[in-house]
């Protein structure tokens, strides 16, 4: 290596060191630029997160004081009488609203409480509940003020959920004349919530899971509920057998004819 090449390599090395030092300074500067407000926000976020574990410990302590055998009984099995398909909304926890205990209600939740025959998740839950757990009641529960139902009426893109919400648009299509006859938007949305619950309950009836259970002589009942956020009360939509019988000739899988 000649002198000129050596000097060139030295200068290149100096430039690299200077670039590294400059990058380090930028990182330090960026780190210093994090405001106290941001740090406090992060600390608050983790404080909220830690509250979940504190809540769990409080729950365990309280339960053990009330009933020392509470958790040991849950280990062995579950024997729910109900399976409930509800909305993911955090304000609508089915077991809390019905005052049921762990092991008494099998629960599946998704956006807008839909029962879609191509959704292997909800179908698996339904099959396990009916065929293995032998539940006696299948409940679809929606709630007034459902964001998913409202979003289905908006003429704009919402992203991936658009495909999911199309199932509620199908409910609108089936009941278009009735819905268009309701001028007040809030009342129209409330009615759509009810109609959506009814259609999802009928979707339960259409499945081979329920029809095979009925063919075996099992008494499994299908219900449609709507929860009112403003009062905390649940409304039974009283889905009548005739609503299923009206469409049974189309969807019946066990006809002898």
N, C-alpha and C positions, 0 to 999 in steps of 0.2 A: 504494500500500500504506500503510495507516495504522500508527500506532505500535504498537497492540496486536497487529496481524498480524505486524509485524516482530519484536516480542519473542517471539511464539509460535514463529516459524520458528527463531529463535536457540536457544530452549530445546529445540526438537525436534532441532536439529543437535547440541547438546550431548549429548542423550540418545543419539543415534546413535553419537557418538564414544565415549561411555562404554560402550555395548554392545560396540563393536568392541574397545575396550581390555580389557573383561571377557572377551570370547571369546579374545583373544590370550593373556591371563593363564592361561585354562583350558588352552589348547594347550600353553603353556610348562610348566604344572604337570603335564599329562599326559605330556609328553615327559620331564620330570625323573623321573616315576614309573617309567619303564622301568628295571628293575633291572639291575645288572651281570651277573646270571645270564642274563637274556634276551639281552643284548648278546653275552655269551660263547657262548651257544647259537647265535645267528645267525652269528657268526664261525666256529664249528665246522661249521655246515651248509655254508657256502661253502668252507671248507677241504676238506671231504669232496668237494664238487663239483669243486673245482680238481684234486683227486687223479685225477679221470678223465682230464684232459688230460695230467697228469704221467705217468699210466699209458700213455696213447697214445704219448707221446714215447719212453718206455722201450721200448714194443713196436716202434716204428719203428726205433729205434737198434739194438735187438737183431737184428731181422730183416735189416736191411741189413748188419750185420756177418757174419751167417750166410750170407746170400745176396743180393748186391747187385742181382740181377735179379728179386727176389721180387715187388715191386709192379708192375714193368713187365709181367710176365707176366700179372698179374691184369687189366690194363687191357683186353686184347683180347677175351676171351670167358670163359664159364664152361661147363664140361662135366660137370655132376654126374651120377652114376649113380643117385642116390637122391633121393627127396623124402620128407621126414619131417614128419608132423603131430603136434606135441607139445603139452604143457601149458605155460602161461605161467609156471609156478612158477620163481622165480629160482634155485632150487637144481638145476634140471634143464636145463642147456644142452646140447643134442644133439651139437653138433660137438665140444665138450670131452669129453663122455662117450665118444664113439666115436673120438676122436683123429683126426678128419678135418680136412683143410686147407680153407681158403677156396676155393670153387669146386667142392668135391667133394660137397657135400650142400645141396640146396635145402630151405629150412626154413619152415614155417608153424606158429605157436603161438597157442593160445587157451586159455581156461579149460577145463580137464578134457579137452583134446584131442578135441574133438567134430568130427564130419564131418556137417554139416547141409546138406541139399540146397538150402535157401533162403538159405544164407549165401553171398553172392556173393564174399566174400573168399576163403574156403577153396576154393570151386569154381574161382575164377580161378587160384589157385595150382596146383591140381591139373591143370587144363587146360593151363596153360603148361608145367608140368613134363613132362606126358605127351606133348603134341602138338608142342611146340617144342623143349624140351630133350631129349626122347626118353629120359627116365630109364627104368631097367629094374626098379626096386624102389620101391614105395609102402609106407611104414612108418607105422603109427600107434603112437605110444609114450606110454603113461601111466606113472604112478608110484604106488607104495604111499604112503599118507599124503597123498593128494590132497585138498586143502581143498574143491575144487569137488564132488568125489564125496561127501565127508562132508556138505557143506551140502545136497546134494540129498536127504539122508535126514532132515533136520531139519524139523519141522513148524512153521515160522515164516517170516515174510517176510524176504527179504534185499535187497529193492529191485529194480532193473532186471534184475539177474541171474536173478531167479526164472524168467523166460521161457526163458532159456538152459538153466538147470538142469533144466527140465522134460524135456529130452531124456534126461537120466540117469534121471529118474523112469520114463520109458518103458522103459528097460533094466531097472529094478526090476520093472516090471509083467510084462515078458516072462519074467523068471526068478524070479518071486515065490516059488514053492514051494521052489526050491532055496535061496534066500537065507533064507527063514524057517526052514529046517531047520538053520541054523547059529546056535547059541546065543551063542557068543562074539562080541561086537560088533566087536572088532578083526579077527577072522578074516572076519566077514561083510563088513566094509568092504573088506578086501583082495580078497575074491572079487568084490565089486562093481566094483572097479577093473579086474580082469581081464575081467569080462563086458562092461564098458563099452568096453574096448579092442577086444574081439572084435566087438561090434555096430558100432563105428565103422569097423572094417576091412571089415565086410560092407556098410556104407553106401558105402564107396569102390567096392565091386564093383557096387553098384546103379546107379551113375552112368552116363550115356551116354558119359562121357569114357572110362572103362575099357572098357565094352562095345564101343564103336566101335574102340578100339585092338585089342582081341582079335579083332574081326571083320576087321581089316586084317592079322591074322596077327602082330601085335607081341607079343613075350614080355614082358609087364609083370607082375610078381609082387607080391602084396599080403601084408604081414606085420603081425603084432601083437606089440608088445613091452611089457614092464613093467620099469621101473627101480626097483631097491631102494636107497633112500637110505642105509640102514644099512651096506651093503656096497660100494656103488658099481657093482654088477654089473647087467647087463641080462639079462632072461629073455625068450626067444623063446616065445610062446604056441603056436607050431606050428599056426597056423590051417590046417586041412586043406581041400582042394578040395571034399570032400563037403559041408562046411558051406555053401559057396556053391551047390553043385549041388542041395542040399535046397530052396533057395528060388528057384533059377533059373527054374523054370516060372512063377513069379509076376512076377519082375522082368526077365526076359529081354527085350531090345529088338531082338534080331536073329534071332529064331526064324524058320525057313522054313515052319513049320506054319501 
